């Protein structure tokens, strides 16, 4: 924590597993919460506010997005991401609520990759494959908090993590930086940068589960629009076949807004990578989701070429919920911005190789609006 700016003074740290204690709140919208020590170091939570009622909470455990509270069409605030009330709960087993996922999000077949003639054995944590960086992926790591501040209308927290050579089996010492930003336009902005000292692969995402009803209902009545004409079909293990399949005439077609209820009643399921209709590296609108009952709208933008649309069928109640209220079945959806799954084994897919001297960059924006608020679906990128 020695790199955190001098405006924070940390007094006595709490014991492992203890509660959190607020130390500092800036007038401009950043609150720092000291949550004590863990076996890996100091645990913190940050609350960002934009002065319009919207708040965001993040923790340095897994660089997880803990909470996004936004108003509905009546002005009532509620959290629209699934998660826990305490930063310490993110240390327990859970389905990666809000975590930054890496070193390689999604799946790598056979839990191995070949790079420049060298074969690397990865952690086998799903059947014979590697998923989300392995059992001890970034979601289980404690990030270094670098700085938290306010600039103009934007509250910011920056974190970093050094992934050592062969961690999870991946080559190279990877230096990763992640920034969370909340601005006055109700945009939650995620910025990732990374460098390496030897050739490696990298594919990062955020694994938030959204529920625009504020956790009051399941997400089957939400209306989804995805800006994509095709998907990368997969086999029974979730590994891409290498093909691209047009969504027209299939259950994956959300080019026009539609709900999930009838589709899932007819046997559809969603854990699939969409090939986004956008230019390489450009920040573009890729999905719009609306909850008609609350009037909340989520517009998602990314620089990534793909997006994993995931709607878990399992009952989320075993993971608890907020304020003691358990989650239920079909209670969340994920918009995981990413490169394609298993790209190291498919040369036709956009490359995920990062070499020394290069910089990995990704920007993803989740913008929240309410019904009748109006405005363009485009955004300024300043």
N, C-alpha and C positions, 0 to 999 in steps of 0.2 A: 504493500500500500504506500510505499515510500515515494511513488511517483504521483500520487494524488495531490492536487494543488493545495497550497498552504492554508486555504481558508477553512479547512476542516481539522480540528484537533481531536484525536481519539483518546479518551480517558481509559477507563477500565473495561476490558473486553469481558463478555459474559461467558459462562461455562458452556461446554458443548451441549447442544440440545436445548439451551435456554431460550428465552424470549428475545424480542428485538427492542432496542431502545433508541429513540430519536435523539440525534445529536444536533443537527444543523438543518435549518430550513432557510433557503434563500428567498427573498421577497419576489424574485423573478420566476420561481417555479420549479426549483429542484430541492427535494428533501432527501437527506442521507440518513439511513437507518442502520445502526450497528447491530448485527445479529449474533455476534460472538464468534468463538473459534470453532473450527471443524478439524478433522484429522488432516485436512489439506491446507488449512490456513484460515484467514479471516473471511467471514461471510457477511455480505452486505445486501441491502435492498435499497433501491432508489425509486422515489415517486416523482414523476414529472407531471407538471400541470401547465395548461396553456392559457389560463385566465378566463376560459369560456366554459368551464365545468368539466371538460374532458381531462382525465388523468390516466397515466400509464405507470405501471410498476414493473421493474426488472430486478433480477438478482444476478450476482456474479457466479452462482452455481449453474453451470451449463449455459451461462449468458442467457438465462431464460426470461421470456416475456411472461410475467406473472399475471398481469391484469391490464385490461383496457376498458375503462368505464366511460361510456358515451350516452348522451340523452336520446330518448325516443321522441316521437312526434308530439308528445305531450310535455316534453321537458324532463321526464323521469330518467335518472341515471341508473345504469346497471352495467355489470361486467359482461362483455361480449366474447371473452375467451375462457375456456375451461382451465382450471388450475386449482391452486391451493391458497389458503390465507397466509401461510407462513413460509418464509424462504427455506427453513429447515426441512419442510416436507418434500422439497425437490430433491433431497438426498436419498429418498426412499425409492422403491420400485414404482414406476408409473409409465404411462405410454408417451413419454417425452413431451409432456405438456409445455408448450412454448419454448422448448430448448433450441439452441443452435446445434445443428446436426452436421457431423463431419467425422473423419476427414472426407468421407465419400457418402453423401446422402443417397438413400435408396440402395439398390442391390448391385453386387458384383458377383457374377456366376462363378461357382467353384471356389469362392473365397481365395482367388489368386489372380495376379495380373503379371503381364510381361511388359517390361519397359526397357528399351535399348538393349535387348538381348538378355536381360536379367529377369528371372522369375521371382516374385515375392509372394509368400504365403501369408494370407490375411486371417483375421479372426473369423472362425466359422460360428456364426451366432444365429443363423436361420437355415435350418436343414443343412445343406452343404454349402451355403452361400454366406457372403458377408453383407450385412445390411446396416446402414447408418453408422459406418465406421467401426462396428464391433461392439462388444459388451461394454468396453470402457472407452467409448467414443466421446466426443466433445460434450455430450449431454451429461456425462459423469465427471467432468473436469471443473476445477475452480479457476475462474478467469481472474487475472490481475486487473484491478480497477485503476485506470490511468488518470481520468479526470471527469468531472461533472460540472456543468456550467450552463449559463444562459447567454445566447447571442441573439439580439433583437427579439423576435417573437418566438424563438425556438429553444426549448430545453433539451439538453444533450447529456448523455453519459457514454463514455468510451471505455472499452475493455480490451484486453489482449491475452493471448495464450500462445505459448511455445509448445508445439507438438513435436516431440523428439523423434529422431530417426528411428524407424521401425516400430514406433508406437502403433499398436493394432496391426503391425506388419507393413505399414506404408513407409516408403523410402523418403529420406530427406528430413532435415529440421525445418519445420514449417512455422513461420511467424505469422500469426493471425491477429487482426484487429477488427473489432466489431463496434459500431456506433448505433445507438438508439436515439432517435430524435422525435420530438412532438412539437408541432407548430400550431399556429393560430387557425389554420385551415382544417384542423382535426385530422391531420395526416400523421401516421406513425411511420417513420422512415427508418429502414434498416440499411446500413452501409457496411460492406465487408471488403477488406483488402488482405492480401496474403503474399508472402514471398517465401522462397525455398533456397537451400544451399546445394541441392542436387535434384535431378529430375524426379518428379512425383506426379500423382494425380490428385485433383481436388474437385469437390462438388459439395457446396454448402447450401443449406436451407434453414428456414425457421419452421419448427413443427407445432405451430399454434393450432388449436382446435377452436373454431369460431362457432358461436351460437348467438345470433342477432336478437333473439327473444330475451336475452339476459338470463338464460338458463331456466326460463319459465316453461318452455315447451321443447319438443324435439325439433329437428331441422328439416323435416320432410315437407313442410308447407312453405319453406323458404323458396324463392324463385332465383334460379341460377342462369347466368349467361356467361359462356366461355368463348373467347375469341380464338377459335381454332377449328380448322377443317379436318384435322386428322389426329390420330393417336398412335402410340407405338404398342401394338398388341403384345401380349405376354403369354408364356406357357403356364402350367399349373403351379409352378413355383414362383410366379411373378417376374420371371426373367424375360426381357424382350426377345422376340424372334428375330429382330433386325429389320422387320418390315415397317412400313407406314400404312395405316388403314384409314380410309375416309370415314368420317363420322356420319355422313349422310345415310339415313335409313337404319341407324343403329341406336342403341340406348345411350350412346356417348354424345349424341348431337344436342348441344346446348347453344347453338348459334342464335336461336331465339329463346328468350327466357322461359323457363319451365320449372315446375316443382319436381320433387323426387318421389312423392308418395305412390302414385300409380305405377311408376316405373319399377320401384322396388317391390311392389306387390306382385308384379309380373316377373320377378326373379332377377332384376338388374342388380348389379353391385358395382361399387366404384372404388378402385385403387389403381389408377391408370395415369400414365404420362400423356399430357396433351402437347402436341407440336404447335407452338404458339404462332399466330399469324403476325409476325413483326420482323423488323430488320435486326440483324445481329448487333447486340450490344446497345440497342436503343431502349430508352425507358418508355414503355408503351402500356396502354390500358389492355389488360388481358382477361379480366373477369369482373362481373358485377353481380352481387348477391343482395337480395332484398327480403326482408321479413315483413309481409303485408300487415300483420297484426300490430307490430310496434312502429312500423314506418322507418326502421333503421335500414340503411343502405351501406354496403361495403363495396368500394371500387378498388381493385387491386392492379398495381402497375409493377413491372419488373424489367430488368435488362437481360434476364435469362431466356434461353430458347425454349424451355419446357416448364410445365407445371403439373405436379402430381395432384390430382383431385381424389381425395380420400374421404370416404364416409364410413366410419367403423360401425359394424352391425352389433357389436358386443355391448352389453350393459356396462356403462361406465361407473355404475354405483359403487363397485368394489374399490374404486380409487377415492371415494368420498366426494367432496364438492365444497362449495363456499358456504360459510356461515352454518355449517352442519347439515346443509341440504344436499342429499346425494344426487348425482347425475343419473340419467336413465339411458334407455336404448335409443340409438340414432340421435345422440345428443350433441354431436359436433361434426364439423366438416373442416378439412384441411385444404389450403391452397399453397402447396409447397413449391416455391419457385426454385428451379434447378436446371442443370444439364440432364441429359437423358440417363436413365438407369443403364448400368452395364456398358457404358460407352467404351471402356478399355478393350472390350471384345468385339466392337462394331465400328470399324474404320469409317463407315459412312455417317456415323453420328458426329455431331459437333465435338471436337476434342476437349478432353478434360486434363490434358497434360500441362503441367506448369514447370518451367525450367528456370535455373538461376538467371538472374537479370530481368526476368519478367515479373509483372505484378498482376495477381488475380484481383479483379474488382467485380462487385455486384451491388446493385441498388434495388431494393424492393420497397414499395410504398403501399400501405393500407390506408385508404382515405374513407372517413366515415361521414355520411350525410343522413338527412331525414327526408321522408316523403314530403314533396312540395317545396323543398329547399331550393330546387332549381340549380342552375349553373351548368356549365359545360362538363362533359365527361373527360375533357382534356385538362391538363394541369400545367402550371408553369414549372419549369425545371431549374429555376434559379436557386 
